[in-house]
Amino acid sequence: MKESSGAALLMVLAILMSACAPAPTAVPPTPPPTPIHSTDTPVPSSTPTELPTITPTPNIQPPSVATEFLSDIVVVTYDSFDTAFSQYDPRGNWKWDSQTSSIKDGVFEFRGVSTWAGEFSLKQQLVNRQGIIMEFMLQNANGDSEILFRAGDPGTDNYRQFGVWPNRRPAIDIWQRYYIEIPANKLNGDLRLKPSTPYGLLMAIGENGELLAVIWDLATESDRAIYHETLGEGWTDRSWYFGGRADGTETLYIDSIYTVSHGGIE
């Protein structure tokens, strides 16, 4: 992460954390089995706004950690949240709610809402051999938030969900229909997330239902949590939406985000 962006993140968090009580040290609660866009989840009534247009920037290089897990990476879009924009620009590639999200000092701040009512999402759908890379921080690291891909219509046999819970002990979240949890391998490694600490996240779709998620500490790059599994035919050849959500216990800060194509998962 570039120094200016890291400084911006730490400045924003320093101001916020000074006004908040210290985060509790209790073990994070078990995530509720309600996926994004559940019919039980109320949606804020305000009109969604949009993040700035993401201009294709194939000359930007991805983080070096990503090249260890994906071959032939090409950055398709990149947003550092450093440029001014009109929140009503219809060309924007991201959707978010102004009640829960804002951009401050080059950082996208996503504030959780009780009952998981708030979310942000990428309008563009991703397919096989594509993925995302993002650099982020958590305010508490023991609240409930989720970053995920989803495909199909909730409540139908066609629905699939592949997500990561970025808590102190990060976990994988795999769902079918929207209420059937699929047993999956855990995130391997001893990485434990801390508040006010920059992390990287890579999530990628391969062939034949192959899924990859990697979280790493940006300062050391050696501290990682890794999920890699092939779920088979029911998870392949799909169009995926990417996004995130959080309940009222967590705030997520995103310093930069890439969408990428790749030649395969290593």
N, C-alpha and C positions, 0 to 999 in steps of 0.2 A: 504493500500500500504506500502510495506516495506520501512524503512527509507533510505536505500541506493538508491533505485529506485527513491523515491521522491526527494532526493537530486540531483540525476542525472538529473531528469526532470527540476528542478528549475535552475540548472547550465546551461543547454542547452538553456532554455528560456531566462535567464538573458543575455546571450551573444547575442542571436538573437534580443531580444527586444531593446537592447542598440543601435543596428544599424538601427532600424526601427523607423519611425515616429509613434507617438501614434495612436492607433486605433480610427477611427471616432466613434462618439457616436450616429450616425443616426440609426433609426430603420432598421433592416436587410431587404433587398429587398425580394419581394415575389419570392420563388423558381421557376425556369423555369420548364415547364412541359415536360422536356426531361429526361427520365430515363436512367439508366446505359445501355451502349451498344446500344444507339439509333443509327439508321442508319445515322442520321444527324451529329453525333459527330466524328470528325477526330481522329484517333488513332495514337500515336507517332510511328515513323518508327523504333525506336531502338528495339533491341531484349529484351523481358522481362527477368528479372533476378528473382531469387527465394530466399525467406527467408529460414533460416535454417530448417532442418528437425525437426518436432515436435514429440517428443517421447511420447507415451502414459504414463501418470503419474497418475494412479488412486488413489494414496495415497495422492495427493495434495488436500487440502480442498478448496472449493470455498469461496468467500467472504460471510460473515454472512448475509448481506442484501439479497443475492440471496435465502437463505434458507427460507426467509419469504414469497417468492412468488412461489417457486418450491418445490415439495416434492421429496425425495429420489434422490438427485443430485449426480451424479458420474462425476468426471472430466475425460474426455476422452483424451484431449490433452491440453498442457499448454506451453506457450512460454513467457519467461521473457526478451528475447532479450539480455541476458547477456553473452552468449557464442559466441566464434569465429565460423565462418562458411565460406564455399566457396560459393560465390554467384552463381556459376555455378553448384552446387550440384543438380543433377537431382532428388534426393529424396525429395527435399524441398516440403513442403505442401502449400506454399504461392507463389503467383505470384505478381510481382510488376515491375515497370519500373525504371531503374537506373537514369533516368533524373529527376524523381519526388520523389524518395524515397531513404532512406539510414538508416543505424543503427548507432547511435552515443551514446556512453556512456550508453549502455543498453536501449536505447529508439529508437523505430521505428518512424522515421520522414517522414511524407507524405505531400509533398508540392503540393498545387493546381496548375492547369494549366488552362489558359483561354479556353473557349468552353468546359470545363469539359473533356478534353482529357486524363487526367491521372487517374489511378485507381489502387487499389490493390484488390486481391481476394483470397479466400481459394479454393484450388483445390478440396478438399473433399466436397461432397454434404451432406447436413443435411436433416433429415426427421422428422416425427412426434415425439414429446417428445425429441427433441434435441434443442440446442440453443448455444449462445455465451455469454461470460462475458468479458468485457474489461475495463481497467483503462486508462484514456486518459486525455489530455489537449488540449486546443485550443490556437493558437497564438493571434487571434483577437476576436473570439466569436461573430463577427457580419459579417463574410464572409459567403460564401455559401459552405457547405460541407454536405455530406450525408453518412449514414451508413445503409446498407440495405441487405435484402434477396430478391432473385429473382428466379423465376421458369418458365420453358417453354421458347418458342421462341418469341422474341420481334416481334410485328406486327401480332401475331396470337391470336385467342380466348383463347389459352391455357396459355398465359403469365400472370403472377401475380408478383407484387412487393410490398414489405412491408419494409418501410424505416423510418428513424428518421433523421430530420434536427437538428443537435446540434448547434443551434444558441443561442443568448441571450435569446430569447423566443423559446425554443425547440418545434418542431412540428412533427406530424406524416405525412407520405407520402405513400398513398395506390394507386396503379395503376393496371389497367387491359389492355391487349393488349400491350401498352406502351404509349398510348396517351389518355386513358380514366381514369380520376381521380375518385376514388371511395370515396364518403363521408364516413368519419369515425369519431369516437369519438376522442376528443383532448387528449393531455397529461394533465392529471389533476394535480393540484398542483401549487404552486407559485414559483417554482424553476426558477431562471434566471441565465444563464451561464455567467461566467466571464473569461477573458483571464488569462492565467498562473495559473489556478486553477485545481487541480486534481478532476476528476469525475469518477464514475463508470457507466457502461451501461450494462444492461441485456436485451437480445432479445431472445425470446423463441417461439417455435412452439408447440402447443398442439394438441389435437384431434379435428376433425370436423371443421377445419379452425379456431381454437382458437389461437389468437396472443397476445403476451405480450411484452411490452417495459417498462423499468424502468431506469431512470437516477437519480443519487444521488450524493450529495456532499460527497466526501470521508472523509472530516474532521469532518463533523457533523453527517452524515448518516441519519439524520432526514429530511433534505431538499431534496425533491424528486419530480419527475414528472413521472406520471404513465399512461400507456395506456393498456387497457385490453378489448378485444372484440372478439366475435366469428362471423366470416363472412360466415360460412356455407359450403355447399358441394363443391362449386367451388374452395375452398381454401384448401381442405384436401387431404391427401394421395399424396403429391408431394415431389419431390426432390429439395432442395433449395441450391443455391449458396449464399455464404456470401461475402460481400466486402464493399469497400468504395470508394468515389470519392470526388473531390473538384474542384472548379474553381480557378482562379488566386488570389482570395481575402483571402484565408484561408490556414493555415498549421495545420495539425493534428499530435499530438504526442501520441503514444501508448506505455505505459510502460509494460503492460502485457496483454495477451489475452488467454482465455480458450474456448475450446469447451466442452459442457457438454451434458449428457443425464439426463432425469428426469422422475419421476413417474407421473407428472401432474402439471398443473398450479393451484395454490391455490386460 
